Amino acid sequence: MAAFKLKHPCNHFVIVANTHLYWDPSWADVKLAQAKYLVSRLAQFKTLVSDRFECTPSLIVAGDFNSVPGDKSTRGPGPGVCKILPPVLTSLVFQVYQYLISGNTSSTPTMDILEDLPIPLCSTYAYTRGEPPFTNCTPGFTGTLDYIFFSPSDHIKPVSFLELPGPDSSDVDGGLPNLFHPSDHLPIGVEFEISRE
């Protein structure tokens, strides 16, 4: 996790964090603990940067969350606004949030609580175009596990994306890794436009 001050012409701060949550679905409590730690440290770091430099930094959090999205990807109701988290984080971050504020990890989120998350984040792909069909492709599993989240605001917006191969593409035939992709995960990428504060 690091904070970057963008120079001329923006003079805006961006906090970038990366994570890799534990893979095993039967160890959901480990993922919850890791996500709790990430969210709490990110919130502390954001407060530190905000106070020290008298700014509202943008946030970008990327990584292998080892969590698949729900049946529907949700999108905010307008530009720069995301009132509902993508389903991949709804239960995970909601549980982390509930733990942070009350020690409760109920898995039934409500709209009011989701709007009050200390760090509202949106998946860049879900927010603009929908999650890719997969970022991980092996003979035993194919699904989306990797995400780039951002804090939607008037200062930052995703403008271009790394295109991913489709399910019928010959370069993922037979699964990953292969000659075209040296990992079992596909690379994802987003270019952001950042404006003045």
N, CA, C and O of each residue as an XYZ file, in Angstrom:
788
protein
N       0.860     -1.157      0.000
C       0.000      0.000      0.000
C       0.910      1.225      0.000
O       1.872      1.309      0.764
N       0.578      2.175     -0.882
C       1.391      3.378     -0.985
C       0.522      4.543     -1.442
O      -0.501      4.350     -2.098
N       0.942      5.754     -1.087
C       0.260      6.967     -1.531
C       1.156      7.674     -2.534
O       2.368      7.779     -2.344
N       0.541      8.155     -3.599
C       1.270      8.857     -4.644
C       0.646     10.222     -4.852
O      -0.572     10.355     -4.973
N       1.511     11.246     -4.892
C       1.037     12.594     -5.198
C       1.296     12.832     -6.675
O       2.439     12.829     -7.132
N       0.222     13.036     -7.405
C       0.356     13.301     -8.827
C       0.742     14.764     -9.009
O       0.149     15.659     -8.407
N       1.724     14.982     -9.829
C       2.184     16.346    -10.050
C       1.359     17.026    -11.116
O       0.360     16.486    -11.590
N       1.779     18.191    -11.478
C       1.111     19.028    -12.468
C       0.368     18.199    -13.493
O       0.983     17.260    -13.999
N      -0.844     18.426    -13.848
C      -1.659     19.531    -13.371
C      -2.591     19.144    -12.224
O      -3.333     19.995    -11.733
N      -2.574     17.897    -11.789
C      -3.606     17.427    -10.854
C      -3.373     17.812     -9.402
O      -4.275     18.328     -8.743
N      -2.162     17.562     -8.899
C      -1.884     17.765     -7.481
C      -2.821     16.939     -6.605
O      -3.238     17.397     -5.542
N      -3.144     15.757     -7.034
C      -4.097     14.883     -6.346
C      -3.359     13.665     -5.804
O      -2.381     13.216     -6.401
N      -3.821     13.130     -4.675
C      -3.221     11.934     -4.089
C      -4.028     10.699     -4.464
O      -5.258     10.729     -4.509
N      -3.310      9.612     -4.731
C      -3.930      8.323     -5.018
C      -3.257      7.285     -4.124
O      -2.030      7.191     -4.075
N      -4.074      6.512     -3.421
C      -3.564      5.398     -2.614
C      -3.786      4.126     -3.419
O      -4.893      3.857     -3.886
N      -2.730      3.354     -3.573
C      -2.798      2.095     -4.328
C      -2.424      0.950     -3.386
O      -1.393      0.993     -2.714
N      -3.282     -0.075     -3.352
C      -3.018     -1.250     -2.530
C      -3.219     -2.499     -3.377
O      -3.989     -2.502     -4.337
N      -2.511     -3.557     -3.003
C      -2.611     -4.826     -3.710
C      -2.743     -5.931     -2.669
O      -2.175     -5.839     -1.581
N      -3.496     -6.979     -3.007
C      -3.672     -8.079     -2.060
C      -3.810     -9.404     -2.788
O      -4.084     -9.450     -3.988
N      -3.616    -10.468     -2.048
C      -3.880    -11.824     -2.529
C      -4.473    -12.584     -1.356
O      -3.753    -12.993     -0.445
N      -5.803    -12.774     -1.379
C      -6.474    -13.482     -0.297
C      -6.317    -14.990     -0.475
O      -6.127    -15.485     -1.586
N      -6.401    -15.698      0.632
C      -6.241    -17.145      0.647
C      -7.239    -17.794     -0.298
O      -8.362    -17.310     -0.436
N      -6.851    -18.874     -0.943
C      -7.642    -19.457     -2.015
C      -8.743    -20.411     -1.568
O      -9.789    -20.468     -2.214
N      -8.549    -21.148     -0.505
C      -9.425    -22.277     -0.180
C     -10.805    -21.821      0.298
O     -10.908    -21.161      1.332
N     -11.884    -22.170     -0.453
C     -13.232    -21.755     -0.068
C     -13.668    -22.276      1.296
O     -14.541    -21.677      1.925
N     -13.092    -23.361      1.762
C     -13.496    -23.896      3.060
C     -12.870    -23.112      4.222
O     -13.209    -23.347      5.382
N     -11.969    -22.194      3.915
C     -11.350    -21.355      4.936
C     -11.830    -19.912      4.798
O     -11.021    -18.984      4.766
N     -13.137    -19.727      4.718
C     -13.705    -18.388      4.544
C     -13.326    -17.462      5.693
O     -13.200    -16.254      5.493
N     -13.143    -18.011      6.898
C     -12.772    -17.170      8.032
C     -11.379    -16.576      7.855
O     -11.108    -15.477      8.340
N     -10.501    -17.288      7.171
C      -9.162    -16.751      6.904
C      -9.271    -15.591      5.921
O      -8.632    -14.555      6.106
N     -10.085    -15.763      4.869
C     -10.308    -14.665      3.918
C     -10.904    -13.461      4.623
O     -10.513    -12.323      4.364
N     -11.855    -13.714      5.516
C     -12.493    -12.625      6.256
C     -11.471    -11.876      7.101
O     -11.468    -10.646      7.135
N     -10.605    -12.618      7.782
C      -9.571    -11.976      8.599
C      -8.616    -11.159      7.726
O      -8.230    -10.049      8.092
N      -8.235    -11.714      6.565
C      -7.342    -10.987      5.667
C      -8.017     -9.733      5.128
O      -7.405     -8.666      5.075
N      -9.281     -9.863      4.729
C     -10.007     -8.700      4.204
C     -10.210     -7.656      5.298
O     -10.096     -6.457      5.042
N     -10.509     -8.104      6.514
C     -10.668     -7.187      7.647
C      -9.391     -6.386      7.867
O      -9.426     -5.169      8.051
N      -8.281     -7.081      7.845
C      -7.000     -6.413      8.042
C      -6.739     -5.409      6.915
O      -6.323     -4.281      7.176
N      -6.981     -5.813      5.668
C      -6.772     -4.924      4.527
C      -7.631     -3.673      4.641
O      -7.128     -2.559      4.495
N      -8.923     -3.850      4.902
C      -9.835     -2.708      4.982
C      -9.468     -1.793      6.146
O      -9.494     -0.571      6.005
N      -9.125     -2.379      7.297
C      -8.783     -1.539      8.452
C      -7.504     -0.752      8.201
O      -7.433      0.432      8.531
N      -6.488     -1.396      7.618
C      -5.232     -0.685      7.332
C      -5.430      0.371      6.249
O      -4.853      1.456      6.323
N      -6.245      0.056      5.243
C      -6.532      1.019      4.188
C      -7.250      2.241      4.760
O      -6.927      3.374      4.403
N      -8.217      2.017      5.642
C      -8.941      3.128      6.270
C      -7.988      3.981      7.110
O      -8.054      5.210      7.065
N      -7.102      3.336      7.876
C      -6.131      4.083      8.681
C      -5.195      4.888      7.800
O      -4.917      6.054      8.084
N      -4.708      4.272      6.732
C      -3.774      4.949      5.844
C      -4.446      6.113      5.124
O      -3.845      7.175      4.964
N      -5.677      5.918      4.695
C      -6.419      6.997      4.040
C      -6.586      8.180      4.996
O      -6.418      9.331      4.592
N      -6.911      7.906      6.250
C      -7.055      8.973      7.245
C      -5.736      9.694      7.454
O      -5.707     10.922      7.541
N      -4.645      8.945      7.537
C      -3.321      9.541      7.713
C      -2.980     10.482      6.554
O      -2.545     11.612      6.775
N      -3.178     10.013      5.328
C      -2.878     10.831      4.149
C      -3.806     12.048      4.097
O      -3.363     13.160      3.812
N      -5.083     11.834      4.372
C      -6.058     12.936      4.342
C      -5.685     14.025      5.338
O      -5.698     15.209      5.004
N      -5.355     13.625      6.561
C      -5.018     14.589      7.604
C      -3.696     15.294      7.330
O      -3.584     16.509      7.493
N      -2.712     14.531      6.918
C      -1.377     15.118      6.731
C      -1.323     16.089      5.554
O      -0.648     17.116      5.624
N      -2.037     15.763      4.468
C      -1.942     16.577      3.268
C      -3.219     17.356      2.961
O      -3.332     17.984      1.908
N      -4.185     17.311      3.890
C      -5.442     18.041      3.748
C      -6.063     17.800      2.371
O      -6.267     18.725      1.586
N      -6.356     16.527      2.108
C      -6.891     16.141      0.812
C      -7.849     14.970      0.984
O      -7.985     14.411      2.072
N      -8.497     14.619     -0.092
C      -9.322     13.412     -0.134
C      -8.734     12.504     -1.204
O      -9.050     12.652     -2.384
N      -7.879     11.566     -0.803
C      -7.211     10.730     -1.802
C      -8.174      9.755     -2.468
O      -9.146      9.301     -1.864
N      -7.882      9.449     -3.715
C      -8.594      8.384     -4.417
C      -7.953      7.062     -4.027
O      -6.778      7.013     -3.661
N      -8.742      5.980     -4.108
C      -8.247      4.664     -3.735
C      -8.328      3.707     -4.914
O      -9.309      3.701     -5.658
N      -7.294      2.905     -5.074
C      -7.282      1.816     -6.046
C      -6.783      0.580     -5.293
O      -5.689      0.588     -4.729
N      -7.592     -0.476     -5.291
C      -7.232     -1.715     -4.607
C      -7.356     -2.844     -5.622
O      -8.432     -3.075     -6.175
N      -6.266     -3.537     -5.862
C      -6.262     -4.598     -6.870
C      -5.756     -5.887     -6.259
O      -5.058     -5.883     -5.245
N      -6.119     -6.989     -6.891
C      -5.549     -8.237     -6.447
C      -6.378     -9.459     -6.777
O      -7.408     -9.397     -7.448
N      -5.882    -10.564     -6.275
C      -6.549    -11.847     -6.386
C      -7.354    -12.022     -5.105
O      -6.803    -12.364     -4.058
N      -8.667    -11.785     -5.195
C      -9.528    -11.852     -4.020
C     -10.048    -13.275     -3.781
O     -10.701    -13.539     -2.772
N      -9.757    -14.180     -4.705
C     -10.196    -15.569     -4.587
C     -11.659    -15.673     -4.183
O     -12.029    -16.500     -3.350
N     -12.484    -14.825     -4.784
C     -13.927    -14.809     -4.567
C     -14.575    -14.552     -5.909
O     -14.143    -13.674     -6.656
N     -15.609    -15.315     -6.217
C     -16.290    -15.134     -7.499
C     -17.440    -14.161     -7.332
O     -18.026    -14.068     -6.253
N     -17.775    -13.422     -8.408
C     -18.924    -12.523     -8.312
C     -20.220    -13.320     -8.210
O     -20.264    -14.509     -8.528
N     -21.273    -12.641     -7.761
C     -22.584    -13.280     -7.710
C     -23.161    -13.413     -9.102
O     -22.472    -13.164    -10.091
N     -24.415    -13.802     -9.182
C     -25.055    -13.993    -10.477
C     -25.194    -12.688    -11.243
O     -25.183    -12.686    -12.474
N     -25.327    -11.563    -10.518
C     -25.505    -10.275    -11.183
C     -24.407     -9.323    -10.732
O     -24.084     -9.256     -9.546
N     -23.841     -8.594    -11.669
C     -22.922     -7.516    -11.311
C     -23.752     -6.250    -11.222
O     -24.580     -5.981    -12.092
N     -23.536     -5.480    -10.184
C     -24.316     -4.268    -10.026
C     -23.491     -3.063    -10.393
O     -22.263     -3.074    -10.301
N     -24.172     -2.038    -10.804
C     -23.529     -0.812    -11.226
C     -24.154      0.354    -10.497
O     -25.350      0.344    -10.206
N     -23.358      1.349    -10.205
C     -23.874      2.527     -9.534
C     -24.915      3.230    -10.383
O     -24.941      3.057    -11.601
N     -25.778      4.027     -9.751
C     -26.876      4.663    -10.458
C     -26.481      5.846    -11.335
O     -27.341      6.411    -12.010
N     -25.240      6.229    -11.346
C     -24.837      7.355    -12.188
C     -23.340      7.504    -12.176
O     -22.656      6.799    -11.434
N     -22.807      8.413    -12.986
C     -21.359      8.582    -13.035
C     -20.791      8.999    -11.685
O     -21.291      9.920    -11.039
N     -19.756      8.316    -11.281
C     -19.078      8.682    -10.047
C     -19.790      8.241     -8.785
O     -19.330      8.565     -7.691
N     -20.900      7.510     -8.890
C     -21.637      7.101     -7.708
C     -21.800      5.590     -7.728
O     -22.243      5.024     -8.728
N     -21.449      4.943     -6.645
C     -21.639      3.498     -6.554
C     -22.229      3.204     -5.193
O     -21.503      3.121     -4.203
N     -23.533      3.046     -5.136
C     -24.198      2.819     -3.864
C     -24.207      1.347     -3.492
O     -24.406      1.012     -2.324
N     -23.997      0.460     -4.457
C     -24.008     -0.973     -4.179
C     -22.672     -1.552     -4.616
O     -22.205     -1.292     -5.725
N     -22.069     -2.330     -3.748
C     -20.809     -2.971     -4.106
C     -21.063     -4.118     -5.070
O     -22.136     -4.721     -5.046
N     -20.086     -4.427     -5.921
C     -20.215     -5.629     -6.742
C     -20.402     -6.838     -5.824
O     -19.841     -6.869     -4.728
N     -21.182     -7.832     -6.255
C     -21.467     -8.966     -5.380
C     -20.243     -9.667     -4.825
O     -20.308    -10.231     -3.733
N     -19.108     -9.649     -5.555
C     -17.928    -10.324     -5.028
C     -17.527     -9.752     -3.681
O     -17.031    -10.481     -2.823
N     -17.735     -8.454     -3.482
C     -17.361     -7.844     -2.212
C     -18.535     -7.613     -1.293
O     -18.334     -7.319     -0.115
N     -19.745     -7.733     -1.781
C     -20.887     -7.440     -0.934
C     -20.821     -8.250      0.345
O     -20.848     -7.683      1.437
N     -20.735     -9.567      0.227
C     -20.711    -10.370      1.445
C     -19.380    -10.254      2.161
O     -19.349    -10.166      3.389
N     -18.282    -10.252      1.422
C     -16.965    -10.212      2.046
C     -16.732     -8.893      2.778
O     -16.434     -8.886      3.972
N     -16.866     -7.789      2.069
C     -16.614     -6.498      2.700
C     -17.703     -6.167      3.716
O     -17.430     -5.550      4.745
N     -18.941     -6.581      3.424
C     -20.000     -6.358      4.390
C     -19.675     -7.064      5.701
O     -19.842     -6.491      6.777
N     -19.210     -8.307      5.611
C     -18.845     -9.026      6.825
C     -17.689     -8.332      7.538
O     -17.680     -8.226      8.765
N     -16.715     -7.859      6.760
C     -15.590     -7.133      7.361
C     -16.101     -5.872      8.038
O     -15.737     -5.570      9.174
N     -16.947     -5.142      7.325
C     -17.494     -3.903      7.883
C     -18.274     -4.187      9.159
O     -18.089     -3.506     10.167
N     -19.150     -5.197      9.119
C     -19.931     -5.540     10.306
C     -19.000     -5.891     11.459
O     -19.247     -5.516     12.605
N     -17.944     -6.603     11.149
C     -16.994     -6.971     12.196
C     -16.341     -5.717     12.779
O     -16.189     -5.594     13.994
N     -15.960     -4.794     11.904
C     -15.286     -3.579     12.362
C     -16.189     -2.726     13.248
O     -15.732     -2.156     14.239
N     -17.481     -2.637     12.887
C     -18.331     -1.730     13.660
C     -19.025     -2.402     14.837
O     -19.427     -1.726     15.784
N     -19.171     -3.744     14.788
C     -19.949     -4.350     15.866
C     -19.467     -5.733     16.297
O     -19.958     -6.272     17.289
N     -18.534     -6.303     15.585
C     -18.127     -7.665     15.892
C     -19.070     -8.699     15.306
O     -18.860     -9.898     15.485
N     -20.112     -8.249     14.603
C     -21.093     -9.146     13.993
C     -20.700     -9.401     12.551
O     -20.297     -8.471     11.853
N     -20.805    -10.639     12.086
C     -20.479    -10.941     10.690
C     -21.680    -11.505      9.959
O     -21.543    -12.439      9.169
N     -22.844    -10.955     10.211
C     -24.048    -11.385      9.493
C     -23.820    -11.257      8.007
O     -23.157    -10.320      7.561
N     -24.359    -12.184      7.226
C     -24.130    -12.140      5.783
C     -25.320    -11.569      5.026
O     -25.427    -11.769      3.816
N     -26.215    -10.863      5.705
C     -27.368    -10.274      5.037
C     -27.210     -8.760      5.023
O     -27.647     -8.092      5.961
N     -26.588     -8.196      3.968
C     -26.359     -6.756      3.933
C     -27.650     -5.993      3.680
O     -28.573     -6.501      3.043
N     -27.700     -4.779      4.184
C     -28.814     -3.892      3.871
C     -28.262     -2.694      3.126
O     -27.091     -2.345      3.274
N     -29.110     -2.063      2.322
C     -28.679     -0.912      1.530
C     -28.123      0.194      2.409
O     -27.115      0.806      2.055
N     -28.759      0.470      3.558
C     -28.292      1.554      4.428
C     -26.863      1.310      4.894
O     -26.041      2.226      4.905
N     -26.573      0.076      5.275
C     -25.233     -0.228      5.764
C     -24.233     -0.184      4.628
O     -23.119      0.306      4.813
N     -24.602     -0.688      3.451
C     -23.672     -0.655      2.326
C     -23.318      0.771      1.943
O     -22.185      1.041      1.547
N     -24.275      1.689      2.055
C     -23.990      3.085      1.719
C     -23.030      3.714      2.719
O     -22.328      4.671      2.392
N     -22.997      3.180      3.935
C     -22.160      3.754      4.979
C     -20.815      3.056      5.136
O     -20.119      3.280      6.126
N     -20.438      2.215      4.178
C     -19.153      1.551      4.286
C     -18.049      2.593      4.424
O     -18.083      3.621      3.747
N     -17.067      2.340      5.294
C     -16.021      3.338      5.503
C     -15.183      3.574      4.255
O     -14.617      4.654      4.090
N     -15.096      2.594      3.384
C     -14.324      2.722      2.160
C     -15.180      2.196      1.012
O     -15.061      1.027      0.644
N     -16.036      3.035      0.443
C     -16.855      2.540     -0.674
C     -15.982      2.274     -1.898
O     -15.282      3.165     -2.380
N     -16.032      1.057     -2.386
C     -15.229      0.659     -3.536
C     -16.127      0.037     -4.597
O     -17.137     -0.593     -4.284
N     -15.748      0.223     -5.839
C     -16.454     -0.395     -6.962
C     -15.449     -1.120     -7.838
O     -14.323     -0.657     -8.019
N     -15.854     -2.242     -8.372
C     -15.024     -2.930     -9.347
C     -15.038     -2.118    -10.633
O     -16.102     -1.753    -11.134
N     -13.855     -1.837    -11.163
C     -13.796     -1.024    -12.383
C     -14.493     -1.706    -13.544
O     -15.167     -1.044    -14.333
N     -14.344     -3.010    -13.660
C     -14.990     -3.719    -14.760
C     -16.511     -3.728    -14.564
O     -17.253     -3.405    -15.491
N     -16.981     -4.096    -13.363
C     -18.422     -4.171    -13.105
C     -19.070     -2.796    -13.234
O     -20.197     -2.684    -13.716
N     -18.371     -1.763    -12.812
C     -18.912     -0.405    -12.808
C     -19.155      0.119    -14.218
O     -20.057      0.926    -14.444
N     -18.351     -0.343    -15.156
C     -18.430      0.227    -16.494
C     -18.895     -0.733    -17.573
O     -19.578     -0.318    -18.509
N     -18.543     -2.002    -17.464
C     -18.816     -2.918    -18.573
C     -19.211     -4.320    -18.155
O     -19.531     -5.144    -19.011
N     -19.198     -4.609    -16.890
C     -19.489     -5.954    -16.401
C     -18.201     -6.729    -16.174
O     -17.213     -6.549    -16.887
N     -18.231     -7.589    -15.174
C     -17.053     -8.396    -14.868
C     -16.732     -9.293    -16.058
O     -17.643     -9.728    -16.763
N     -15.453     -9.577    -16.292
C     -15.107    -10.534    -17.343
C     -15.647    -11.914    -16.978
O     -15.848    -12.204    -15.799
N     -15.886    -12.771    -17.975
C     -16.403    -14.107    -17.663
C     -15.435    -14.923    -16.804
O     -15.857    -15.779    -16.026
N     -14.144    -14.654    -16.950
C     -13.159    -15.353    -16.119
C     -11.839    -14.598    -16.130
O     -11.495    -13.917    -17.095
N     -11.108    -14.740    -15.023
C      -9.721    -14.280    -14.944
C      -8.810    -15.436    -14.562
O      -7.586    -15.301    -14.562
N      -9.419    -16.579    -14.234
C      -8.702    -17.795    -13.875
C      -9.302    -18.928    -14.688
O     -10.521    -19.089    -14.743
N      -8.437    -19.709    -15.318
C      -8.933    -20.757    -16.211
C      -8.049    -21.980    -16.074
O      -6.951    -22.034    -16.626
N      -8.536    -22.956    -15.336
C      -7.811    -24.210    -15.175
C      -8.765    -25.351    -15.524
O      -9.971    -25.122    -15.621
N      -8.270    -26.559    -15.715
C      -9.184    -27.665    -16.007
C     -10.238    -27.887    -14.919
O     -11.334    -28.360    -15.219
N      -9.927    -27.555    -13.663
C     -10.869    -27.782    -12.568
C     -11.741    -26.597    -12.202
O     -12.731    -26.768    -11.489
N     -11.402    -25.386    -12.672
C     -12.166    -24.196    -12.297
C     -11.948    -23.100    -13.332
O     -10.822    -22.871    -13.774
N     -13.011    -22.436    -13.710
C     -12.945    -21.246    -14.554
C     -13.894    -20.209    -13.969
O     -15.092    -20.461    -13.838
N     -13.364    -19.054    -13.621
C     -14.193    -17.996    -13.040
C     -13.392    -16.736    -12.807
O     -12.182    -16.705    -13.027
N     -14.074    -15.699    -12.362
C     -13.445    -14.408    -12.084
C     -13.040    -14.354    -10.616
O     -13.878    -14.487     -9.724
N     -11.753    -14.157    -10.376
C     -11.201    -14.086     -9.030
C     -10.420    -12.795     -8.792
O     -10.148    -12.430     -7.648
N     -10.060    -12.105     -9.877
C      -9.159    -10.950     -9.798
C      -9.939     -9.675    -10.116
O     -10.787     -9.651    -11.008
N      -9.630     -8.617     -9.362
C     -10.401     -7.377     -9.491
C      -9.505     -6.168     -9.292
O      -8.466     -6.238     -8.635
N      -9.932     -5.066     -9.872
C      -9.349     -3.757     -9.596
C     -10.507     -2.896     -9.120
O     -11.420     -2.583     -9.885
N     -10.459     -2.517     -7.847
C     -11.504     -1.685     -7.253
C     -11.009     -0.254     -7.154
O      -9.807     -0.011     -7.046
N     -11.932      0.686     -7.192
C     -11.573      2.090     -7.017
C     -12.664      2.785     -6.224
O     -13.787      2.293     -6.116
N     -12.315      3.933     -5.672
C     -13.289      4.741     -4.945
C     -13.853      5.763     -5.919
O     -13.169      6.727     -6.262
N     -15.083      5.572     -6.370
C     -15.641      6.487     -7.374
C     -15.799      7.894     -6.813
O     -16.279      8.090     -5.697
N     -15.383      8.864     -7.615
C     -15.513     10.272     -7.222
C     -15.413     11.116     -8.481
O     -15.262     10.595     -9.586
N     -15.497     12.414     -8.298
C     -15.343     13.325     -9.433
C     -13.897     13.403     -9.895
O     -13.620     13.959    -10.958
N     -12.962     12.850     -9.109
C     -11.537     13.002     -9.404
C     -10.919     11.835    -10.156
O      -9.838     11.974    -10.729
N     -11.585     10.689    -10.163
C     -10.994      9.511    -10.790
C     -12.079      8.710    -11.501
O     -13.169      8.490    -10.974
N     -11.741      8.281    -12.717
C     -12.680      7.410    -13.431
C     -11.890      6.506    -14.370
O     -10.895      6.926    -14.960
N     -12.347      5.255    -14.503
C     -11.683      4.341    -15.434
C     -12.027      4.719    -16.868
O     -13.184      4.994    -17.184
N     -11.011      4.732    -17.740
C     -11.256      5.137    -19.127
C     -10.888      4.077    -20.156
O     -11.405      4.108    -21.273
N     -10.011      3.142    -19.811
C      -9.710      2.058    -20.744
C      -9.310      0.821    -19.949
O      -8.885      0.906    -18.797
N      -9.460     -0.333    -20.602
C      -9.281     -1.604    -19.927
C      -8.420     -2.529    -20.759
O      -8.422     -2.459    -21.988
N      -7.690     -3.390    -20.090
C      -6.970     -4.451    -20.767
C      -8.004     -5.481    -21.211
O      -8.761     -6.009    -20.396
N      -8.024     -5.757    -22.503
C      -8.992     -6.720    -23.031
C      -8.555     -8.137    -22.674
O      -7.374     -8.479    -22.751
N      -9.520     -8.944    -22.289
C      -9.243    -10.323    -21.911
C      -9.787    -11.264    -22.978
O     -10.776    -10.951    -23.640
N      -9.149    -12.406    -23.144
C      -9.670    -13.367    -24.123
C     -11.026    -13.909    -23.680
O     -11.314    -14.002    -22.487
N     -11.844    -14.261    -24.653
C     -13.135    -14.862    -24.364
C     -13.008    -16.347    -24.110
O     -11.943    -16.926    -24.323
N     -14.085    -16.970    -23.656
C     -14.040    -18.402    -23.350
C     -13.711    -19.286    -24.553
O     -13.183    -20.386    -24.391
N     -14.023    -18.805    -25.758
C     -13.762    -19.603    -26.963
C     -12.420    -19.280    -27.611
O     -12.094    -19.818    -28.669
N     -11.645    -18.409    -26.980
C     -10.362    -18.015    -27.546
C      -9.375    -19.184    -27.526
O      -9.296    -19.934    -26.552
N      -8.627    -19.322    -28.619
C      -7.675    -20.432    -28.711
C      -6.529    -20.297    -27.702
O      -5.909    -21.300    -27.349
N      -6.234    -19.072    -27.228
C      -5.111    -18.938    -26.301
C      -5.457    -19.295    -24.853
O      -4.597    -19.204    -23.977
N      -6.711    -19.702    -24.589
C      -7.042    -20.239    -23.273
C      -7.564    -21.673    -23.375
O      -7.963    -22.275    -22.379
N      -7.553    -22.197    -24.577
C      -8.018    -23.570    -24.806
C      -7.155    -24.549    -24.019
O      -5.929    -24.534    -24.132
N      -7.783    -25.381    -23.236
C      -7.047    -26.351    -22.430
C      -6.668    -25.838    -21.063
O      -6.109    -26.579    -20.254
N      -6.965    -24.580    -20.793
C      -6.669    -24.001    -19.482
C      -5.341    -23.271    -19.424
O      -4.581    -23.239    -20.392
N      -5.084    -22.693    -18.277
C      -3.873    -21.918    -18.023
C      -3.094    -22.579    -16.890
O      -3.686    -23.277    -16.067
N      -1.791    -22.373    -16.831
C      -0.923    -21.626    -17.738
C      -0.690    -22.367    -19.047
O      -0.890    -23.576    -19.160
N      -0.254    -21.578    -20.039
C       0.093    -22.146    -21.335
C       1.132    -21.231    -21.996
O       1.666    -20.329    -21.350
N       1.414    -21.461    -23.272
C       2.432    -20.660    -23.971
C       2.057    -19.177    -24.062
O       2.942    -18.323    -24.111
N       0.760    -18.863    -24.086
C       0.317    -17.478    -24.235
C       0.203    -16.752    -22.893
O       0.383    -15.536    -22.823
N      -0.091    -17.493    -21.844
C      -0.309    -16.912    -20.515
C       0.436    -17.762    -19.479
O       0.023    -18.885    -19.193
N       1.534    -17.233    -18.913
C       2.385    -18.038    -18.039
C       1.845    -18.243    -16.618
O       2.553    -18.775    -15.763
N       0.611    -17.830    -16.359
C       0.006    -18.003    -15.042
C      -1.379    -18.618    -15.213
O      -1.931    -18.616    -16.313
N      -1.933    -19.141    -14.133
C      -3.311    -19.625    -14.203
C      -4.308    -18.479    -14.082
O      -5.517    -18.695    -14.162
N      -3.806    -17.259    -13.890
C      -4.636    -16.054    -13.858
C      -4.286    -15.178    -15.055
O      -3.120    -15.051    -15.429
N      -5.312    -14.578    -15.649
C      -5.088    -13.629    -16.737
C      -4.749    -12.256    -16.151
O      -5.264    -11.900    -15.091
N      -3.899    -11.486    -16.816
C      -3.640    -10.132    -16.335
C      -4.860     -9.248    -16.593
O      -5.494     -9.341    -17.644
N      -5.178     -8.394    -15.629
C      -6.238     -7.403    -15.810
C      -5.602     -6.033    -15.667
O      -4.576     -5.892    -15.002
N      -6.192     -5.030    -16.277
C      -5.612     -3.698    -16.203
C      -6.631     -2.631    -16.530
O      -7.561     -2.848    -17.307
N      -6.438     -1.474    -15.922
C      -7.324     -0.334    -16.130
C      -6.486      0.926    -16.190
O      -5.541      1.092    -15.419
N      -6.836      1.806    -17.103
C      -6.238      3.133    -17.149
C      -7.255      4.105    -16.577
O      -8.419      4.103    -16.977
N      -6.810      4.941    -15.636
C      -7.692      5.911    -14.988
C      -7.404      7.310    -15.490
O      -6.266      7.645    -15.820
N      -8.431      8.114    -15.544
C      -8.281      9.549    -15.781
C      -8.479     10.225    -14.432
O      -9.468      9.979    -13.742
N      -7.536     11.071    -14.065
C      -7.590     11.747    -12.771
C      -7.637     13.241    -13.022
O      -6.832     13.779    -13.782
N      -8.584     13.911    -12.377
C      -8.760     15.348    -12.575
C      -8.351     16.126    -11.329
O      -8.082     15.547    -10.277
N      -8.312     17.412    -11.467
C      -7.904     18.280    -10.361
C      -8.875     18.205     -9.197
O     -10.061     17.917     -9.361
N      -8.325     18.476     -7.997
C      -9.177     18.559     -6.801
C      -9.873     19.885     -6.785
O     -10.642     20.168     -5.866
